[in-house]
Structures are given as structure tokens and as C-alpha cells.
Amino acid sequence: MNIVATPKSAAITGALSATISVFLAPLIDRQPSLSVWSMLLIVIVVCLPAYFFVFGIRKRDMIGAWLFSPPLLKRMAAWVLGVFSVATVAQFLFLIIPE
């Protein structure tokens, strides 16, 4: 399976990562004894999809100053935009709906 990182896949990954993080944050905060497991869960839920759908997995793209390549910067910006959009909506919902 060939995974191609695009700005659209990066934005969707950011939105999904933020959505899942909104629900995982209270679980992680309440159980400090499970910190290793919670960190592993964050790596699986946030970091692995971000690596595949934002950075991509092609080695030929990671030559030279690959971190500053315009396509990668666009994908990173789309990922951050996806995260911030979900975080903004979640913050707005938490203000409207009292606990």
C-alpha cells in the first residue's frame, strides 16, 4: 500500500488527532499511574498518523534540507490548521455546554 501525503490527508489527520485527543485528555489527567501507557497511546493515535499522512514515507523526499521543502511545509500547515480548527470548536462547545 503506497501512502501519499497530501495537504488534504494532513488536514484530516490533524482533525482526527485533535478530536481523539479531546477525549483522551481527561482520561490521561485522571490516571497518573498509567503515564507510560498514555504516552504510548498518544504515539499511536497522534504521532504515527502524523508521520505517514503529513511527512510521508518516501525516503527520496528526505534528502538535503527536506524539512524546509514547500510541499512538506504546506502539509504541516494543513495539519496544524486541522488541529486548531477542532480545538477551537471543542473549546467553543465546552463554553456553551456546562459540565
Order of alpha helices (4+ residues) and beta strands (2+ residues): alpha-alpha-alpha
